[in-house]
């Protein structure tokens, strides 16, 4: 996978099983309250410029939102900040759920 390449839910699940990925949820608090991918770090898109230093710019980072649009914006912005291995979850959480993959609740 090259930097900024989209990733599908099955590819993301494989990366999660390998333990070699950080998953970033950029949805709102209200959206996250309805469920998220287990182990995902939550930084709402509007807070990313103030919090992106919490992320490893050298690591593999997969970003998602509800449908893939906001996470694509986040990926582009993170790439500008020097994140070399950032990927957008194609179709977002909707695609994840359609693939039959599990969600968890925060807390």
N, C-alpha and C positions, 0 to 999 in steps of 0.2 A: 504494500500500500504506500502510495506517495502522500506527502503532506496535503491536507485539504481534500483528500479523496473521500467521497461518501462511503459510508459503511452500512451494511444492512444488519437487522437484529441478530441473525444467526452468526455473522462475523463478530459482532459485539459479544455475544454470549461465549464464543470460543476464546476471545481475549480475556474475558472475565474469569473463565475457568483456568486460564494460564496465569492469572494474577498479575498481568503485565500492563494494566490499563487503569487510568483514572476516568471515571464517568462523571460528567458535570451536567446537572439539571439547571437550566436557565429560566424555568417557568416561574410564575408568581407563587407567593405563599399559598393562596387559595387553591391553585392547581395542584401543588405538591401535597396539600392536605388530602386530596382524593387518591393519592398513591404515587409511588415513584419506583425506579429500579433500585433494588437492594444495593446498598453500598455507595450510592451516588452522592456526590457532594452537591449541595444546593447553593448556588449564587444566582439570584435573580438577574436577568439581563441588564437592568438599569443600574445594578450595583457592581457589575463586573469591572468597570474601570477603577474602582476603589479597592477591589479585592482580588484582582487577578494574581497578585504576588503570592497568594496562598497556594497557587498551583505550580507544578514543576514544569518549566519550559522545555526541559530535555525529555520528559516522559511522554508516553502515548496518552493522548487525551481525546475522549469521545464526548461530544457535546450533544445534548438533546433538548427539545422543547415538546410541545404538543404535536406539531405536524412537520417540523423541520425548517420552518422559515426563520424564526428568531435564532435558532441554533446556528443556522448558516451565517447570519450576521455576526454572531459571537465568534464563530470559527475564523471568519475573515479578519475581525478585529484582533483576535489573539495571534493570528499569523503575523499581523503587522507589528505586534509586540515581541516577536521573536520566537513564538511557539512553532517548532518545526514539524511536530507530529500530531497535528490536531485534525480530527475527523468529525463530520456531521452525521448523526444517525438519520439515515434517509427515512422519511416518513414519520420521524419522531416517535413519541410514546404511542401514538395510534398504531403505527406499524409493529411496534414491540408487542402490543396487546393482541393485534391480529395474528401475530406469529405464535400466539398461545404461550408467551413467556410471562413469568410471574411478576407481579407488582407487590410492593410492601407499603406499609403506612409509616409516616415519619414518627420519630420518637422512639 
